[in-house]
């Protein structure tokens, strides 16, 4: 596609991430993760990581939320204690979205499930900076 014809006004400019979000159905899951989360073999990955902390987890989450309707989220319970403030930023960004906290081991097992359509790997170097977003619907 001719770069001059790309005139998207909001959300991600990353073609692959935009395609993943546009194709999601109700209750499917998208994992936004730090650079260290093990991603199960065979899972789709949109790898945005460029260098340590580029891009940041929270910045990536904010951009995704411009496009994706989210009705729930799952995090590792360790995130609240060990993420150096990222958990507070996540809660503020997900304003009003129910967040379920489970163990990190359970998070990794759940993220290997069939409802996860893709992993978005950031450059985040903060421990436990991972969230599983559960897609909602924009109508009634």
N, C-alpha and C positions, 0 to 999 in steps of 0.2 A: 504494500500500500504506500502511496505517495505521502511522505511526512507532512506535506502542506495540507493534506486533506484530513488530518487528525485534529478535530476541533472539540474534543471532549471538555466539558466545563467543570465537572465535579468528580470526586472520587479518584481512584487510582489511574495513573497513566500507564501502568504496567499492563500490557496486553494480556498476558497469561493470567494474572490475578483477576482482572476484570472479567475474563471469559469464565473462570471458575465461579466467581460470585454470581454472574448472570445465569449460570446453569444450575444453581442450587435450588432444591425443592424444600418444602416444609419439613422441618425436623432433621434435615441433613446437617452435618457438622463440619466446621472449618477450624483447624488448629493453627493459631499464631504462636510461634515458639521462638525461644532463644536459640543461640547458635549451638548449644550443646545437647538439646533434646534428641534422643535416639529416634530416628524416623524408621518405621517398619519398612522392610524391603517390599517393593512393588507399589507403594503408595505414591500418589502424585505429589510433587514438591514444586512450589514456586519459591525459588531460592533468591531472596533479595539481599542476602548478606554480602557486604563489600569489605568490611574491616571490623575489628572489635567496636561494638556499639554504633555501627552505621549499617542500616538504619536502626533506630531504637525501637524496641517492642511497643511502647505506648504510642509513638507516632504512627506506626504501622496499624495498630488497632484503631486509632482515630480515623484514618483514611478508609479502612475497611468498613467502619460503621457509617460512613457517608453513603454507602451503597447497599449494605446488607441489613435487612430487618432481622433483629435478634430477639428471641423470646427467652433465652436462658444461656447460662455459661457455666463451665466447669473449670476449676483450678485445683492445683495441689494445695493442700492445707499448709504445707511448708512455706508457701509463698508469703503468707502474712508475716511470718517471723523472720524470714531470711532474704527478702527481696529488696532491702534498702529503700523502702518507700514506693516501690513499683505497685505493690498491692493497693495502697491507698489511691494512687493515680488510676489504676484499673477500675476500682469501685466508683470513683468519681466519673470516669469516662462512661461506664456502663450504667449510669444514673437510672435507677429504678428497675434494671434487669436483674432477675433472681440469679444468684451465683451459688453454686454448690461446691463445697470444698471437700475433696477426697484425698487420700494419701497419694504421694507422688507415684508410687508403684501402681496403684489402681488407675491413676491418670494415664500412665504409659500403656496399661492393658486396654483401657477404654479407647484410647486413641488408635489402637490397632484394629478396631472394629470396622465393620462394613459401612456404617453411617458416616464415617469421616471421608469427605470427598477430596480433601487436600490438606497439606501442611504448608504454611507460609513461614519460611525460615528467615528470621531477621539476623542482624549482627549483634543482637543484645548479648552482653556478657554478665548479666545479673542472674544469679541462681534462681531457678523456679519461675522465671518470667515466661509463662506459658498459659494460654487460655484456649479452651475449646468452646467455640461459639455455636449455638443451636439456632438454626434459621427459623424465622417466623414467617408470617404472611402479612401483606400490607392491606388486606381487606378484611371485613367483617367478622 
